[in-house]
Amino acid sequence: MQIRLASELDTDVLVSLFDDYRQSMGFQSEPKKCLQFIKTRLVENDSMILMAWELQKCLGFVQLYPSYSSLLLKPVWYFDDVFVDVSRRGEGIATQLIEKAKMLAAGTEVMLVKRTKVLDNELEGSLSNMTESEGMYLYHSGL
């Protein structure tokens, strides 16, 4: 399996997965709005999307939103979205995507901040080195 950053060439694949992701979180299918959202993120370069690929098929993604923390005096990446195709869940793909995000964060001296608590999801147990503080999960990268 290969994990790489998404580009504009990945828009169609991402739209399908992103729409599936939103539906899995209880939202209605809105492929046109998802297309606009993903296209804007990639064109504006205001989020990073890591995609897991195997045999020319995208298995899942994690999306990170770069920002800054005035309290921490450093850049942070907000980690909100992670999704793995239903047919491939339970294989550790989400964990590998998260580990890649952690590795990139550590390599660039960025802290990962998880804004929302994920319930009834396989990720909850795999987010190692996370602590809950006032409704937020913080990844302490040791920097």
PASELUM-526212 format. One line per field, with one value per residue (C-alpha): residue number from 1; residue in three letters; z, x, y. Coordinates in Angstrom, 1 decimal. Each point is the difference from the previous one (the first is absolute). Layout:
<rs>
gudren <- c(NUM, ...)
tidren <- c(Ala, ...)
c3 <- c(Z, ...)
c1 <- c(X, ...)
c2 <- c(Y, ...)
</rs>
This chain:
<rs>
gudren <- c(1, 2, 3, 4, 5, 6, 7, 8, 9, 10, 11, 12, 13, 14, 15, 16, 17, 18, 19, 20, 21, 22, 23, 24, 25, 26, 27, 28, 29, 30, 31, 32, 33, 34, 35, 36, 37, 38, 39, 40, 41, 42, 43, 44, 45, 46, 47, 48, 49, 50, 51, 52, 53, 54, 55, 56, 57, 58, 59, 60, 61, 62, 63, 64, 65, 66, 67, 68, 69, 70, 71, 72, 73, 74, 75, 76, 77, 78, 79, 80, 81, 82, 83, 84, 85, 86, 87, 88, 89, 90, 91, 92, 93, 94, 95, 96, 97, 98, 99, 100, 101, 102, 103, 104, 105, 106, 107, 108, 109, 110, 111, 112, 113, 114, 115, 116, 117, 118, 119, 120, 121, 122, 123, 124, 125, 126, 127, 128, 129, 130, 131, 132, 133, 134, 135, 136, 137, 138, 139, 140, 141, 142, 143)
tidren <- c(Met, Gln, Ile, Arg, Leu, Ala, Ser, Glu, Leu, Asp, Thr, Asp, Val, Leu, Val, Ser, Leu, Phe, Asp, Asp, Tyr, Arg, Gln, Ser, Met, Gly, Phe, Gln, Ser, Glu, Pro, Lys, Lys, Cys, Leu, Gln, Phe, Ile, Lys, Thr, Arg, Leu, Val, Glu, Asn, Asp, Ser, Met, Ile, Leu, Met, Ala, Trp, Glu, Leu, Gln, Lys, Cys, Leu, Gly, Phe, Val, Gln, Leu, Tyr, Pro, Ser, Tyr, Ser, Ser, Leu, Leu, Leu, Lys, Pro, Val, Trp, Tyr, Phe, Asp, Asp, Val, Phe, Val, Asp, Val, Ser, Arg, Arg, Gly, Glu, Gly, Ile, Ala, Thr, Gln, Leu, Ile, Glu, Lys, Ala, Lys, Met, Leu, Ala, Ala, Gly, Thr, Glu, Val, Met, Leu, Val, Lys, Arg, Thr, Lys, Val, Leu, Asp, Asn, Glu, Leu, Glu, Gly, Ser, Leu, Ser, Asn, Met, Thr, Glu, Ser, Glu, Gly, Met, Tyr, Leu, Tyr, His, Ser, Gly, Leu)
c3 <- c(0.0, -0.9, 2.0, -1.8, -0.1, -2.3, -3.0, -2.2, -2.2, 2.9, 0.1, -1.4, 2.2, 3.1, -0.7, 0.1, 3.2, 1.6, -0.7, 1.4, 3.1, 0.6, -0.4, 2.5, 2.4, -0.5, -2.8, -3.3, -3.2, -1.7, -2.7, -1.7, 3.3, 0.8, -3.4, 0.7, 3.5, -1.0, -3.1, 2.0, 2.7, -2.7, -2.0, 3.0, 1.6, 3.4, 1.1, -0.5, -1.0, 0.4, -2.1, 0.4, -3.3, -0.9, -3.6, -1.4, 2.4, 2.7, 3.3, 2.2, 1.0, 2.9, -0.3, 2.0, 0.2, 0.7, 2.4, 2.9, 3.7, 1.8, 3.3, -1.1, -2.2, -2.8, -3.0, 0.5, -2.4, 0.9, -0.6, -0.6, -2.8, -0.5, -2.0, -1.3, -2.6, 1.7, -1.9, 1.5, 3.6, 2.8, -2.0, 1.8, -2.9, 2.2, 2.5, -2.8, -1.3, 3.5, 0.5, -3.3, 1.2, 3.3, -1.8, -2.2, 3.0, 2.0, -2.9, -0.4, 3.7, -0.2, 2.6, -1.0, 1.6, -0.2, 0.3, 0.3, 2.1, -2.2, 1.5, -1.1, -2.4, -0.3, 0.2, 3.7, 1.2, -2.6, 0.8, 2.1, 1.9, 0.1, 3.1, 0.5, 1.1, 0.1, -2.8, -2.2, -0.6, -0.2, -1.6, 1.9, -2.4, 2.6, -1.6)
c1 <- c(0.0, 1.2, -1.0, 0.4, -1.3, -3.0, 0.2, -2.6, 0.3, -1.6, -3.2, -2.4, 1.2, 0.0, -3.6, -1.4, 1.9, -0.8, -3.7, 0.1, 1.8, -2.7, -2.7, 1.7, -0.2, -3.8, -0.1, -1.9, 1.8, 1.0, 2.5, -0.1, 0.7, 2.7, 1.6, 0.0, 1.4, 2.8, 0.8, 0.3, 2.2, 2.4, 0.1, 0.3, 2.5, -1.7, 0.0, 2.2, -1.6, 2.0, -1.4, 0.7, 0.3, 0.4, 0.0, -1.2, -3.0, -0.4, -0.9, -0.4, 1.2, 0.8, -0.4, 2.0, -0.6, 3.1, -0.3, 1.9, -0.4, 0.7, 0.1, 2.5, 1.9, 0.3, -1.8, -2.7, -1.9, -3.6, -0.9, -3.7, -0.6, 1.1, -1.8, 0.7, -2.2, -2.4, 1.3, 3.5, -0.7, 1.7, 3.3, 1.8, -0.2, -1.3, 2.8, 2.6, -1.5, 0.1, 3.6, 1.0, -1.6, 1.8, 3.3, -0.5, -1.0, 3.0, 2.4, -1.3, -0.3, -3.8, -2.5, -3.0, -3.3, -3.1, -3.0, -2.8, -0.4, -0.8, -2.6, -0.9, 3.0, 3.0, 2.3, -0.7, 2.3, 2.7, 0.7, 3.0, 1.7, -3.2, -1.4, -3.4, 0.0, -3.2, -1.7, 3.1, 2.4, 3.6, 2.7, 3.2, 2.8, 2.6, 1.3)
c2 <- c(0.0, 3.5, 3.1, 3.3, 3.6, 0.6, 2.3, 1.5, -3.1, -2.0, 2.1, -2.5, -2.8, 2.2, 1.3, -3.5, -1.0, 3.4, -0.4, -3.6, 1.4, 2.7, -2.6, -2.2, 2.9, 0.4, 2.6, -0.3, -0.7, 3.3, -0.8, 3.4, 1.8, -2.5, 0.6, 3.8, -0.5, -2.4, 2.0, 3.2, -1.7, -1.2, 3.2, 2.3, -2.4, 0.6, -3.6, -3.0, -3.2, -3.2, -2.9, -3.8, -1.8, -3.6, -1.4, 3.4, 0.1, 2.6, -1.8, 3.1, 3.4, 2.3, 3.7, 2.6, 3.7, 2.1, 2.9, 1.6, 0.1, 3.2, -1.8, -2.6, 2.5, -2.6, -1.3, -2.7, -2.3, -0.5, -3.7, -0.4, -2.4, -3.6, -2.6, -3.5, -1.7, -2.4, -3.0, 0.5, 0.9, -1.9, -0.3, 2.8, 2.5, 2.8, -0.6, 0.2, 3.2, 1.5, -1.2, 1.7, 3.2, -0.2, -0.7, 3.1, 2.1, -1.1, 0.6, 3.6, 0.8, 0.3, -1.1, -2.0, 1.1, -2.1, 2.3, -2.5, -3.2, -3.0, -2.3, -3.6, 0.0, -2.3, 3.1, 0.7, -2.7, 0.6, 3.6, -0.6, 2.8, 2.0, 1.8, 1.6, 3.6, 2.1, -2.0, -0.2, -2.8, 1.2, -2.0, 0.8, -0.5, 0.6, 3.2)
</rs>
